[in-house]
Amino acid sequence: MQTLSRKLKSLSFFAVLALASTGCIKKMLVDGQIESTRKASVVVNTFSDWEVARRSASAGMSKLEGFHYLAPYNEDALFMLTKGWSGLAFGFIEDEMEQAQDLHGEDSELAEYHKARAASAYVRAIYFGTKLLDMRHEGFEPAKKNAETMRNWLQEFEGEDDAIYLLWTAQAWISRVSLLKDQPEIVADLFIAYELLKRSVELYPTYNYATGHTILGAYHARSGMAELDESKKHFEAALKINGGKALLTKLNYAARYYCAKVDKANYVKLLTEVVEAGDLLPEQRLQNTIAKRRARRYLSKERMANCSF
C-alpha cells in the first residue's frame, strides 16, 4: 500500500509538472507570435495603395484585440493596439470623415458618423496606451491631478521604449481633443497629452522621423491665439531631422501653422510640395500617401476658406 501511495504521489507530481509545462509553452507560443507580429507590422508602412492599407488595418485590429485577450500582460500587444487604433483613426477614418464633409457638409449625418467612429477609435487607443504606461510605471491615475503631478510621474520614464509608448498615447489623446474641441470636459484634459508628448520628445526627439516635433508643432498652432512661435520652432526641428521627406510634417506645417498665420503663399507652397513629391521615403510610403491625399484636399477653395484665405 505504501508503495502504491508513493507511486500515486509521484504520478500526481508529474501530472502537475506537465500541466505547468504546457501553460509555459502556450505562453511562449503566444508571446512569440505577438513579438513576430510587431516586427512584421512595419511592412504596411511601405504600401502606396491607401485602400489596401485601410482594409489591412481594419482587419488587423480584431487579431490584435485577440492577442491582448490571450496575453493581457504583453507590452507588444498593448503597444500595437495603441498605435493601431490611433493609426486607423488618423489615416483612414478621419479621411473618410473629411470626404463626407466635402461632399455633404461638416454637419451632415455621414460626416458626424465618421467623426464618432474616429473619436471612438482614439478612446480605445488611449485606453490601451495608458494601460501600457501604467504597466511600465505605476501611478497614472493620481498623476492626472494636474500638470505638475503629471510631470513628476513622467520623470520615471527614461528609455527610448518609454518615449515611443508616450508618443502614441499622446498622439491619440491630442487627436481626440482636436476632433471634439467643442466639448470643454474633453479639452480640459489636454494638458495630460501635452506632458506625455513633451516627455517623449525630450527622451527621443528623432523617433519616427521627428513625429513628436511635428505633433508638438500642430499642438502649438491649434488656434490663431496659440503659441505660434513655438509651433514654428517644432516644425523647423522636424524638417531638420527628416529633411522634408516625411511629408506629414509639411502637411501639418501648412494646415496648422500657415493656416493660423493666414499665410496663403506659404500654405499653398508647402502643400504643393507635398502633392508633387516623389517616393522620397519608401519605408514611410503609406504615411506619405496619406499626406498627399490630405494635401490635395486642403488645396481646395472650400478648405482654404477655413483659413480665411
C-alpha positions in Angstrom: 0.0 0.0 0.0 2.8 2.4 0.8 4.5 1.6 -2.5 1.2 2.3 -4.3 0.7 5.5 -2.4 4.2 6.7 -3.3 3.6 5.8 -7.0 0.3 7.8 -6.9 2.1 10.8 -5.4 4.8 10.5 -8.0 2.3 10.4 -10.8 0.4 13.4 -9.3 3.7 15.4 -9.2 4.5 14.7 -12.9 0.9 15.5 -13.9 1.1 18.9 -12.2 4.6 19.4 -13.8 3.2 18.5 -17.2 0.3 20.9 -16.8 2.6 23.7 -15.7 4.9 23.0 -18.6 2.0 23.1 -21.0 1.0 26.5 -19.7 4.5 27.8 -20.1 4.7 26.5 -23.6 1.4 28.2 -24.5 2.6 31.5 -23.1 5.9 31.2 -25.0 4.0 30.5 -28.3 1.6 33.4 -27.8 4.3 35.8 -26.8 6.4 34.7 -29.7 3.6 35.2 -32.2 2.9 38.7 -30.8 6.6 39.6 -31.0 6.7 38.4 -34.6 3.6 40.4 -35.5 5.0 43.6 -34.0 8.3 43.1 -36.0 6.4 42.4 -39.2 3.8 45.2 -38.8 6.2 47.8 -40.3 5.6 46.2 -43.7 2.3 48.1 -44.0 4.2 51.4 -44.0 5.7 50.5 -47.4 2.2 50.3 -49.0 1.3 53.0 -51.6 -2.3 51.8 -52.1 -4.4 53.7 -49.5 -7.4 51.4 -50.0 -5.4 48.2 -49.5 -3.8 49.7 -46.4 -7.2 50.7 -45.0 -8.6 47.2 -45.3 -5.5 45.6 -43.9 -5.5 48.0 -40.9 -9.2 47.4 -40.2 -8.9 43.6 -40.5 -5.8 43.5 -38.3 -7.4 45.1 -35.2 -9.5 42.1 -34.3 -6.4 40.0 -34.4 -4.6 42.4 -32.1 -7.5 42.5 -29.7 -7.4 38.7 -29.6 -3.7 38.8 -28.7 -4.5 41.1 -25.8 -7.3 38.8 -24.7 -4.9 35.9 -24.6 -2.0 37.8 -23.1 -3.2 40.9 -21.2 0.3 41.3 -19.7 2.1 41.5 -23.1 3.5 45.0 -23.8 3.9 44.4 -27.5 0.2 43.7 -27.8 -0.7 46.8 -25.9 1.6 48.9 -28.0 0.2 47.6 -31.3 -3.3 48.2 -30.1 -2.4 51.8 -29.1 -0.7 52.6 -32.3 -3.1 50.5 -34.4 -6.3 52.2 -33.2 -4.7 55.6 -33.4 -3.3 55.0 -36.9 -6.6 53.6 -38.1 -8.4 56.7 -36.9 -6.0 59.2 -38.2 -5.0 57.7 -41.5 -8.3 56.3 -42.6 -11.4 57.1 -40.6 -10.6 60.8 -40.4 -10.0 60.7 -44.2 -13.5 59.2 -44.7 -14.9 62.0 -42.4 -13.2 64.7 -44.5 -14.5 63.1 -47.7 -18.1 63.2 -46.2 -17.6 66.8 -45.1 -16.6 67.9 -48.6 -19.4 66.0 -50.3 -22.3 66.6 -47.8 -21.2 69.3 -45.3 -19.5 69.3 -41.9 -22.7 68.8 -40.1 -24.0 66.0 -42.3 -25.1 62.7 -40.9 -22.3 60.8 -42.7 -19.6 63.2 -41.5 -20.8 63.0 -37.9 -20.9 59.2 -38.2 -17.3 59.0 -39.3 -16.3 61.6 -36.7 -17.8 59.5 -33.9 -16.0 56.4 -35.3 -12.7 58.2 -35.2 -13.3 59.5 -31.7 -14.2 56.0 -30.5 -11.0 54.6 -32.0 -8.9 57.2 -30.3 -10.6 56.4 -27.0 -9.6 52.8 -27.5 -6.1 53.8 -28.3 -5.9 55.9 -25.2 -7.3 53.1 -23.0 -4.6 50.7 -24.2 -1.9 53.3 -24.2 -2.5 54.5 -20.6 -2.7 50.8 -19.5 0.7 50.2 -21.1 2.2 53.3 -19.4 0.9 52.3 -16.1 2.3 48.8 -16.5 5.7 50.4 -17.2 5.5 52.8 -14.2 2.5 52.7 -11.9 0.7 55.8 -10.9 -1.1 57.2 -13.9 -4.4 57.9 -12.2 -3.0 60.0 -9.3 -0.6 61.7 -11.7 -3.6 63.1 -13.7 -4.4 65.6 -10.9 -2.5 68.5 -12.6 0.4 69.3 -14.9 2.9 69.3 -12.0 1.9 65.8 -10.8 2.0 64.6 -14.3 5.5 66.0 -14.9 6.7 64.4 -11.7 5.4 61.0 -12.6 6.9 61.2 -16.1 10.4 61.6 -14.7 10.2 57.8 -14.1 10.1 57.3 -17.9 13.7 57.2 -19.2 14.4 55.0 -22.2 13.5 55.0 -25.9 10.8 52.4 -25.5 9.2 54.7 -22.9 9.4 57.6 -25.3 7.7 55.5 -28.1 4.8 54.5 -25.8 4.3 58.0 -24.6 4.2 59.4 -28.1 1.5 57.2 -29.5 -0.7 57.6 -26.4 -0.3 61.3 -26.6 -1.0 61.4 -30.4 -4.3 59.6 -29.8 -5.2 61.9 -27.0 -4.4 65.1 -28.9 -6.2 63.9 -32.0 -9.3 63.1 -30.0 -9.3 66.6 -28.4 -8.9 68.1 -31.9 -12.0 66.2 -33.1 -14.1 67.1 -30.1 -12.7 70.6 -29.3 -16.3 71.9 -28.8 -16.6 69.7 -25.6 -15.0 71.5 -22.7 -14.7 68.4 -20.4 -12.5 66.7 -23.1 -10.4 69.8 -23.8 -9.8 70.2 -20.0 -7.6 67.1 -20.0 -5.4 68.2 -22.9 -2.6 69.1 -20.5 -2.1 65.3 -19.9 -1.4 64.6 -23.6 0.9 67.6 -23.9 3.0 66.5 -20.9 3.2 62.9 -22.3 4.3 64.2 -25.7 6.8 66.7 -24.3 8.5 64.0 -22.3 8.6 61.7 -25.3 10.4 64.3 -27.4 12.8 65.0 -24.6 13.7 61.3 -24.5 13.7 60.5 -28.2 13.4 63.6 -30.5 14.3 61.8 -33.7 11.8 58.9 -33.3 9.8 58.1 -36.5 11.3 61.0 -38.5 10.6 63.5 -35.7 6.9 62.7 -35.4 6.9 64.1 -31.9 8.1 67.5 -33.0 5.5 67.5 -35.8 2.7 66.8 -33.3 4.0 69.5 -31.0 4.1 71.9 -33.9 0.5 71.2 -34.6 -0.4 71.4 -30.9 1.1 74.9 -30.5 -0.8 76.1 -33.6 -4.2 74.8 -32.5 -5.6 78.3 -32.9 -4.6 81.8 -34.0 -4.3 82.7 -30.3 -1.9 79.7 -29.6 1.9 79.7 -29.3 2.8 80.2 -33.0 6.5 80.9 -32.4 6.7 77.6 -30.5 4.9 75.9 -33.3 7.3 77.1 -35.9 10.3 76.0 -33.8 9.0 72.4 -33.6 8.1 72.2 -37.3 11.5 73.5 -38.3 13.2 71.0 -35.9 11.2 68.2 -37.5 12.2 69.3 -41.0 15.8 69.4 -40.0 15.6 65.8 -38.7 13.7 64.3 -41.6 14.9 66.5 -44.4 11.4 67.2 -45.5 11.0 63.6 -46.7 8.3 62.7 -44.1 5.5 64.6 -45.8 3.2 64.7 -42.8 5.5 67.4 -41.3 5.0 69.7 -44.3 1.3 68.9 -44.4 0.8 69.9 -40.8 3.1 72.9 -41.1 0.8 74.2 -43.8 -2.5 73.1 -42.4 -1.8 74.2 -38.9 0.9 76.9 -38.7 0.4 78.8 -42.0 -3.3 78.4 -41.8 -3.3 80.0 -38.3 -0.9 82.7 -39.6 -3.3 83.3 -42.6 -0.2 83.0 -44.9 -1.7 81.7 -48.1 1.5 81.8 -50.1 3.5 79.5 -47.8 0.4 77.4 -47.2 0.0 76.7 -50.9 3.8 76.3 -51.4 4.1 73.6 -48.8 1.0 71.7 -49.8 2.1 71.8 -53.5 5.5 70.4 -52.5 3.7 67.5 -50.7 1.5 66.7 -53.7 4.3 66.8 -56.2 6.8 64.9 -54.1 8.1 61.6 -55.4 8.7 58.4 -53.5 11.0 60.1 -51.0 10.9 57.6 -48.2 9.9 54.1 -49.1 9.8 52.9 -45.5 7.2 55.7 -44.9 5.4 55.3 -48.2 1.9 54.9 -46.6 2.3 57.9 -44.4 3.4 60.0 -47.4 0.4 58.7 -49.4 -1.9 59.8 -46.6 -0.2 63.2 -46.6 -0.6 63.6 -50.3 -4.3 62.8 -50.1 -4.9 65.4 -47.4 -2.7 68.0 -49.2 -4.8 67.7 -52.4 -8.0 68.1 -50.3 -6.6 71.1 -48.3 -5.8 72.9 -51.6 -9.4 73.2 -52.4 -11.1 76.6 -52.3 -13.6 75.3 -49.7 -10.8 74.1 -47.4 -8.7 77.2 -47.8 -11.7 79.3 -46.9 -11.4 77.8 -43.4 -8.1 79.5 -43.1 -9.6 82.9 -44.1 -7.8 82.8 -47.5 
